[in-house]
Amino acid sequence: MQISKKDLRIKRIWTFKIWNKSAKDGRYVHNAVFVNDKKFIAVYHSATEHRFEYWEVTRRGNSWHPVEIGATKGEFMRNNSPVQGIAYDKKRKQIYLAFNDYLFKTNRAGKVLTSGHFHTGREFEGICVNDSYLYAELAQRPELLRQKIK
């Protein structure tokens, strides 16, 4: 969906399919982060195949074109927790995924580079990267954390 900056009204709505090899094997994306006005990175979790896929979706004209850029085999969390935040560091080309109070950093191909646990007992509500900082919003008592990216 594209929204006008002037009056916050909907300008366009697009629908398109993402699938891997066959239209019968569709992907339902829950989380995505925009890189710019014409590109976003999305994450798809396949519970049956125990893997996370990363898709780069690019707009050309009035159409969107998805390409799988990587995947991580296995599960990040053992209790099937959903992804609660995704962020993309354009400068370093790294993807951040948040689950409960855990944070994982992968490269675009899906290799896990590092992970961390905040030990807050509170869930993430959203994360983002701006310049050289990762920002995380926590739930229950709204709080914003900022961490310098190394």
N, C-alpha and C positions, 0 to 999 in steps of 0.2 A: 504494500500500500504506500502510495506517495502522498504526502500531506503538504499543502501550501504553507510556506513560512509566514506569508502575509496575514492570512485569516484562519489558518489551521483547518481548512476544509480539505476533504479528500480530492486529490487531483486525478489519480489513477489507481486501479486495483488490478494486479496481475495474478493469474493462477498458472502454475506449470508443474510438471511432474519431475521427480528425481527418482531414478532407479539404477540398479547395478546389473548390467548385462541384459535384463529382460524386463519388459513392462509389468510382468506378473510379480516382480520382486521390487515393489515400490518402497520408497523411503519417506517416512513421516518425520519431518524435522521439528523438534521442540525448541531448540536454542540456536541462535545465530547472532553474529556481530557484524555490523557494517564496517568495511574498510574505507569506502568512499561512496559517492552517490551512485556508482555503477557496479559495485562489487561487495559481496558479503561472504563470510566464512560461516558454515553451518556444521553442527555436530549431530550425528545420528547414532543411536545405540541399538544394536541388534542383540537382544537378550538370548535368542536362540543360537546365534553364532558366537556369542560372548566376545563382541568386539565393538569398538567405537570407530566410526568413519568420519572423516573430515572432508567437507565439500566446499569448493570455491565456486560461487555462482556469480556470473558476470552478465551485465546487461549490455546487449548490442542492439541499438535502435529501440524497438519496443518489445524485445524478447529477452528472456533470461536463459543462460546456458550453464548447466551444472557440470562440474568435473570433479571426480574424487581425487583428492590430493594426498591422502594418507589414511592410515588406520592403526589403531592400537588393539592388539589381541589381549583378551582377558577382561577382567572387571576392575574398575578403580575402587569400588566399594563392595563389600561382601553382602550387604543387606539390600541390594538393588535400589539404593538411593538415586533419585533422579538428578540430572545436572541442574544445579541451581544458579549457575552463572557461566558465561563464556566471555573471554576477552582475547583480543589479538594485538600483539605488539608488532606494528608494521616495521619498525626499525630493525628488530632482531628476528622477525618472521617466526614468532613463537605464539603458541596457543595456550591459554590458561583455562582450566576447568575447575569449577568450585562445586563441592558436594558437602553438605552439612557444614562442618568447620575445617574441612580439608581442602587443600589447593594443590593442583597438579599442573606442571608446565611441560608441554611437548613441543617438538619441532613440527613443521608442516607435514612431514611424512608420518607422524604419529609416535615417534620414539619418545618415551618419557625421559625428560632431562632431570627433573627434580620434583620433589613433593614436600608438602609441609602440613602441619597440624597446628591450628591456632589455640587449642585447649580452652576455648571459651564456653563450650556447651551451648553455643548459639549458632544458628544456621546463617549462611550467606543468603542475602536477598538479591544481590547483583554485584558484578565486578566490572572494572574497565581499566584500560591502560591509557595514560596520557603523558606524553613526553617520556620521562624516565621513571615514572611512578605507576604502581599498581594501586588502585583504589578498590576497597571492598566495603559494602554496606552490610551490616549485621542486623538480624531480626530481633524481635521482642522488645528490646529497648533500642530504638534506632541509633546507630552509631556508625560513623564512617572512619575506616582505617586507611592509612596511606603508608606504602612501603616502597623504598627506592629499589629499582630493579638493577641488578648487577650484571 
